[in-house]
Amino acid sequence: MVQPDLIVRGGTVLTLDGADTRASALAASGGRIVAVGDDRAVGGLVGPGTTVVELNGRTVIPGFVESHNHPTFFGMALAAPVDAGSPPNDAIGDIVERVRQAVRDRGHGEWITGYRYDDTLLAENRHPTRGDLDPVSQRNPVILTHVSGHFCVVNSAAMRAIGIGAASEDPPGGVIARDERGEPTGLLVETAAFLANSALPARGTDFMAEALLRADAEYLANGVTSVHDTGIGLVGGEGELDAYRLLTREGRLRTRVRGYLIHNRVPGLTEGRPVGPDRAGDTDGFRMTGVKIVADGSIQGRTGCLAEGYACAPDEHGMMLLEPGELSRRIAALDAAGWQVAVHGNGDAAIEAIIDGYARLGAPGGTGRRHRIEHCQTAREDQLDRMAEHGILASFFIKHVYYWGDRHRDVFLGPERARRISPLASARSRGVRFGLHSDTPVTPVPPMEGIWCAVNRMTSGGVPLGPEQAITPEQALRGYTIDAAYLAGEEDVKGSLEVGKLADLAVLSEDPTTVPPDRLRELTVDATVVGGRVVWQR
């Protein structure tokens, strides 16, 4: 055997292979795993050029695979001049003060961006408006993006720059909010918000690359070695794809990325003749895998499309961003062109339309492209039956349970529908394959927090929410590793620690399958390895 580049030994190796094999040591060479076994057998392979990681009783798992994230958006939020989230802001006035300071620090006319505001956590229980922002930002356009990414608030200067006025019409799938006089309030909903963000002054490839590198560092610090970027082009246009290609050429991006191009960036799709995927530039580091479609909005924004009305507003059902027939046509066209399709669906009415679109492709599994439903938050039992029947996959936004579970129960969905959000146990019982995700920057990255959510089903208020939908730690680990890899068709090369697979792994402080379930999110990532190389250490 060739001398290994890396050996880890002296702890527990959770392979997550088909037999849930446990070992105590692992060796890698040339970026691939070459041996898994006990300390004596694998330790004997150490050579003069081998890097040895002594586990000292710690646990090695496959590197986490994040099945739904937005790296560019994340990196931009990390460096934004305004943190509009709660915490640290308790009221709209706190956000306004941060905008005031950002204006002081920037030149006349420079755009001010902020992220993560959540109207439901502010004392006023409403979105900010241009009336709140204008007094402190008359000389600078301001755009604040909601934590969900489905809304933004702009001031009057930004409205002028974007071209929004009293006579402006709502874009398809979006809303320009107005006051009683018909004047825009500054709140932009769904596609109107997407259009506003795309209207920001051109930010070149270098800007996007720096955002990606900031996100890359955070992923590695949390043991994430692969990310599915579900929406390339949504916030940065063509610059996002150019940035990925630049970083790939230069070898600077360490996290492996599988890209899902936002659907309105696919040439020819509107006409029903989309261009197929170009695999010429594919590498182990970056690969364009599929296309992302957004079917509806968010439950906490009351734009997720529900079959029954919202508990707090029974006459409101949310909205579809694409009419169901058009959604089905786009799914069929993309499938025919060779794309895997991932459709965002939060409300059960939207999920129904997505399943209908996939079901029309033919036999179970259709063309075998492993089409997906993203978030899949309020999937009903009958819908999970249909997903199993047609081989439809899911990527569940499991952290909704913790971060919004109390408000879903008490405000948006009511107790019965809320207890079934992210129905993992029901999905598993039907054989629906799924990954788990954080949708960062919507919620924080750490996968161990997501695993804790899946196992404990605890809200931020400390109340269990649908404990019957909980899964075991081993099952949750699979949702962040081998099953997430399956969603991108990569289970043969990553997601478990087996000979021949990529040597991507994370070192955890303790064994997540043996600690008390309520301690899962306390476990730390102590080291991250990509391709047999230690790229981060605590």
Secondary structure, 3 states (H helix, E strand, C coil): CCCCCEEEEEEEEECCCCCCCEEEEEEEECCEEEEEECHHHHHCCCCCCCEEEECCCCEEEECEEEEEECHHHHHHHHHCCEECCCCCCCCHHHHHHHHHHHHHHCCCCCCEEEEEECHHHCCCCCCCCHHHHHHHCCCCCEEEEECCCCEEEECHHHHHHHCCCCCCCCCCCEEEEECCCCCEEEEEEEHHHHHHHHCCCCCCHHHHHHHHHHHHHHHHHCCEEEEEEEEECCCCCHHHHHHHHHHHHHCCCCCEEEEEEEHHHCCCCCCCCCCCCCCCCCCCCEEEEEEEEECECCCCCCCCCCCCCECCECCCCCCECCCHHHHHHHHHHHHHCCCEEEEEECCHHHHHHHHHHHHCCCCCCCCCCCCEEEECCCCCHHHHHHHHHHCCEEEECCCHHHHHHHHHHHHHCCHHHHCCCCCHHHHHHCCCCEEECCCCCCCCCCHHHHHHHHHHCECCCCCECCHHHCCCHHHHHHHCCHHHHHHCCCCCCCCCCCCCCECCEEEECCCCCCCCHHHHHHCCEEEEEECCEEEEEC
